[in-house]
Amino acid sequence: MNKYELIVLAWGTGLLFAYGLFHMFGLELIRWAKPRQERHRHFGLLFTFWGLAILHLVEIAIGAGLLYYLLSGPDYGSLSDGFGSTAVDYLYFAGASFSTLGYTNLEAHGAIRLLVMMLSLSGFMLITWSATFIYTIWGESFRDAD
């Protein structure tokens, strides 16, 4: 590994750890803020769903920001020719990498591939964590309904 790959891998590992903390506190905030199940059973589930969507969009935006930061340096790599370098392009690439394990119509070249790998791993872990969380909220909401 060269020094640029090590730097990008360190950023990606840091992103994974930061996502873990951010996501845990986001889940706690959603649990605290959601309407109580005794009065608003369905709205509590919808609130949880919407909260998770916002949480993931913020996480994707953080990944897009890190991609932008690293790709602004010439030695960290590039994305394929179809990449337009606008905020929407970075959000699209980060979101597609986060939610599809990196299957996009763009390719990463150079050291930045390691960040895309970590972004994909992070997305997989956070989405499954969120799925478990909403399943738990579902169970809590309807446990006493029967």
matplotlib code that plots the C-alpha trace (Angstrom):
import matplotlib.pyplot as plt

x = [0.0, 1.2, 0.8, -2.3, -4.0, -3.2, -4.5, -7.8, -8.2, -7.6, -10.3, -12.7, -12.1, -12.7, -15.9, -17.1, -16.4, -18.0, -21.0, -21.4, -21.5, -23.7, -26.2, -26.4, -27.2, -29.6, -31.5, -31.7, -33.1, -35.7, -36.7, -37.0, -38.9, -41.4, -45.0, -45.9, -47.5, -50.5, -52.0, -50.4, -49.4, -49.2, -47.8, -44.9, -43.9, -44.1, -42.1, -39.5, -39.4, -39.1, -36.5, -34.4, -34.7, -33.4, -30.7, -29.5, -29.7, -27.5, -25.0, -25.0, -24.3, -21.4, -20.0, -20.5, -18.6, -15.7, -15.6, -15.6, -12.8, -10.5, -11.2, -10.3, -6.7, -5.0, -3.4, -6.3, -7.9, -10.9, -14.3, -15.1, -15.6, -19.4, -18.9, -19.9, -18.4, -21.5, -23.0, -25.8, -23.1, -21.4, -24.7, -25.7, -22.4, -22.3, -26.0, -25.6, -22.5, -24.1, -27.3, -26.2, -22.8, -21.1, -23.0, -23.2, -22.7, -19.5, -16.2, -13.7, -10.0, -7.0, -6.9, -10.5, -11.7, -10.9, -13.2, -16.0, -15.4, -15.8, -18.8, -20.4, -19.6, -20.9, -24.1, -24.7, -24.1, -26.2, -29.1, -29.3, -29.0, -31.9, -34.0, -33.5, -34.4, -37.7, -38.5, -38.0, -40.2, -42.9, -42.8, -43.1, -45.9, -48.1, -47.1, -50.0, -52.5, -53.6]
y = [0.0, 3.5, 6.4, 7.7, 4.4, 4.3, 7.9, 7.0, 3.8, 5.7, 8.2, 5.3, 3.6, 6.8, 7.3, 3.8, 4.5, 8.0, 6.5, 4.0, 6.8, 9.1, 6.3, 5.1, 8.6, 9.1, 5.9, 7.0, 10.4, 8.8, 6.4, 9.4, 11.7, 9.3, 9.5, 7.1, 3.9, 4.0, 6.9, 6.9, 3.4, 3.9, 7.4, 6.2, 3.7, 6.2, 8.7, 6.0, 5.3, 9.0, 9.5, 6.6, 8.0, 11.4, 9.8, 7.8, 10.8, 12.8, 9.8, 9.8, 13.5, 13.1, 10.4, 12.7, 15.5, 13.2, 12.0, 15.6, 16.5, 13.6, 13.8, 17.5, 16.4, 15.0, 12.0, 10.2, 8.9, 9.8, 8.6, 7.5, 10.0, 10.2, 11.9, 15.6, 16.9, 18.7, 18.3, 16.1, 13.9, 13.4, 12.7, 10.2, 8.3, 8.3, 7.2, 4.5, 3.2, 3.3, 1.6, -0.9, -2.2, 0.0, -1.0, 2.2, 3.2, 5.0, 3.5, 4.6, 4.6, 4.8, 5.1, 6.5, 2.9, 2.1, 4.9, 3.6, 0.1, 1.5, 3.6, 0.4, -1.6, 1.3, 1.5, -2.3, -2.2, 0.9, -0.2, -3.6, -1.9, 0.4, -2.6, -4.3, -1.1, -0.6, -4.3, -3.7, -0.6, -2.6, -5.3, -2.7, -1.0, -4.0, -6.3, -5.1, -4.7, -8.3]
z = [0.0, -0.8, 1.5, -0.3, 0.1, 3.8, 4.2, 2.4, 4.4, 7.6, 6.6, 5.7, 9.0, 10.8, 8.9, 9.9, 13.6, 13.3, 11.6, 14.4, 17.1, 15.0, 14.2, 17.8, 19.0, 16.1, 17.1, 20.7, 19.5, 17.4, 20.2, 22.6, 20.2, 18.7, 19.9, 22.7, 21.4, 23.7, 21.8, 18.4, 17.5, 13.7, 13.9, 16.1, 13.4, 10.7, 12.8, 13.2, 9.5, 8.6, 11.3, 9.9, 6.4, 7.5, 9.5, 6.5, 4.2, 6.6, 6.7, 2.9, 2.9, 5.3, 3.0, 0.0, 1.8, 2.5, -1.1, -2.2, 0.2, -0.8, -4.6, -4.5, -4.0, -7.1, -5.6, -4.1, -7.3, -9.4, -10.5, -14.1, -16.9, -16.4, -13.0, -13.2, -9.9, -8.6, -5.2, -6.7, -8.3, -5.0, -3.2, -5.9, -5.8, -2.0, -1.8, -4.4, -2.8, 0.7, -0.3, -2.9, -1.8, -4.4, -7.5, -9.4, -13.0, -12.0, -11.2, -8.6, -9.6, -7.4, -3.6, -3.4, -4.0, -0.4, 0.8, -1.5, 0.0, 3.5, 2.5, 1.2, 4.3, 6.5, 4.5, 4.8, 8.6, 9.3, 7.1, 8.8, 12.2, 11.2, 10.0, 13.4, 15.1, 13.3, 13.8, 17.5, 17.5, 15.5, 18.2, 21.0, 19.3, 18.8, 21.6, 23.8, 21.0, 21.1]

ax = plt.figure().add_subplot(projection="3d")
ax.plot(x, y, z, "-o")
ax.set_aspect("equal")
plt.show()
